[in-house]
Structures are given as structure tokens and as C-alpha cells.
Amino acid sequence: MSDFKKIWDLEMAMAVLENKTVDSKTWADAVEWLLLYGPPEIKEILGQASSIATNSCFPEIRQTGYTPDGQPCYDIESIADSLGVSKEEAIEKINQKEMTHGVRQLFIDEETDTIH
């Protein structure tokens, strides 16, 4: 179990989301924990909110497919361009998240169902 998983629990993460004065880093960590380890109904709500926020704030990033378990996939080059980093930097950051959380995030096209 990763340290990140151990330092949060559902009650703590939900309390942070409800707190109106919490700093943005702590709030983002709570959301990340809930997306990774929270109950399915909360993951679903946060996933929908994430899609809405991505479409609103980064309209140039379009979903390109789905993982076998139904998670949305995006083009890494458009993500990097939108964030003003290189493709390699974006991949490295995602690789760090994968190692930290033990959850796969990068997929090749052949592993996904493409949106036509």
C-alpha cells in the first residue's frame, strides 16, 4: 500500500472537500485520493466533474478513447501542449503518479477503444 493511500481515509478526504478555507494543494490531494481509493459512487461523481472541468478549462484536449474498464483516454501531446510542457515532461509526471499510486495511467492506442 502506498504512503499516499495510508495518510488519508474517506472521512478525512470528505472533510477537506467540505472545508471552505483549505488550501488548493490539500484539496487537490483529497480529490486525488478519492478518485483512486474512494467508494465507487464518489469516484463516479468526481470523474464526471473532472470531465466537465477538463472540457471547460481545456477545450483543446479531446477524449480519444477509453481504457478496457471504461476510463477516458486523452492524447498526451495535446495535454502537454495545453500545460506548456514537453511531451516527455508530461509522460514523466504521469509515470511518477503511476509509481506513487500503483495505478496505470498511460496506455497505447492498441489498448484502448477509439472514439470515432
N, C-alpha and C positions, 0 to 999 in steps of 0.2 A: 504494500500500500504506500502511495506517495505521501511525502510530508504535507503537501497541499491538501490532500484528502483528509488527513488526520487533524489539521488545525481548524477545520470548520465542521459544523454539523447543521442540520436543517434549521433548527431553532435560531442559531446564530445568524445564518445567512438570511433568513427571512426578516429577522430584526434589523439587520443592516439595510435591507431594501426598504423597510418602512421608516427608517430614520431620515428626517429631513435635513440634518446637518452633517451627515457623514461625508468624508472626503471622497472624491471621484475614484481614486485608486482602490480604496476599501470596497466601495460599491461595486466596481468592476470585478474585483476578486470574488465577491459574494455571488454575483451573477455567473461568473465562470464556474464556480463550484457547483451551483445549482444546475447549470447546463450539463456538467459532467456527471454529477453524483446525486442530483435531486430526484424526487419522485417523478414518474412519467408525465403526470398531468402538469407539473410545473415546468418540466423540460419542454413540453409542447407549447405552453403559453410563451415562454421565453424564446423559443425557436421562431414562433410566429412574429413576435415583437422584433427579433433580430432581423428577420427578412424585411419587415416593413421599414425598419431604420436603415438598413443597407440600401434598399430601393430609394428611399427618400434622400439620404445623405450622399450616396454614391451611385447615382443612376447609371453611370457608365459601366458599372460592374453588373454583368448579367449572369444569371444562373445558366450553366452549360449542361448540367446533367444531375443525376442522382447516384448516390452510392447504392450498393445492393440492399442496404437496410433503409433506404429512403431519405437519407440526408442530402441536402442540396450541395452541389459542387459548383465552383467558380473557377474561371481562368486565372491562373497565378500571375500572368503578365498584366492583366487589367487591374488586378489587386495591387500589384507593385507600383504600376503607373499612378493609380489613384492616391496611393500613400506617399508617392515621391521617393520610393526606394528602388533599388535594383531587384531584378527577379531573384538573384542569388541571396540578397538580404532577406527578402520575403520568405524564401524557402528555408533559410537558416532559422528564422524566428519560428516558423511552423515546426521545424524539426526539434527545436528546443522545447516547444509546448508538448510535442509528442513524447519526448523523453521524460519530461517532468510529470505528465499525467498518464502516460501509458495508453493513450488513446490515439489511434491513427487518424491523421487529418489530410495527408497528401495521397492522392490516387492518380493513376494514369488513365487516359481516356478509355482504354480497353476494359478497365474495371468498372466503368460507370455506364449507366443508361443515359444516352444523349438526348437532349431536348431538340426537337426538330422545328 
